[in-house]
């Protein structure tokens, strides 16, 4: 909804895809090692299979593909959500205008 209401936030569709996938992937928990045991090297290595290492981040190409897939899959849902929010806002403005109508100076 933020990107839809602020179209200049992302310059093109690829940036839009990247922003959507980054936001969705940030919702998933990523295990992080915040301390180290005595004798361990610092910084903690990110070796695959090491349960105490930092989780690897997704590649940029994967983020773009995931974002494109999410946008294509959830487009009807997002359109319905946007229309319902806009209609709710329009109803709220109309209600406020009706309440204020008797108090307007002619």
Buried (B, 14 or more C-beta within 10 A) or exposed (E): EEBEEEEEEBEEEEBBBBBBBBEBBEEEEEEEBEEEEEEEEEEBEEEEEEEBBBEEEBEEEEBBBBBBEBBEEEEEEBEEEEEEEEEEEEEEEEEEEEEEEEEEEE
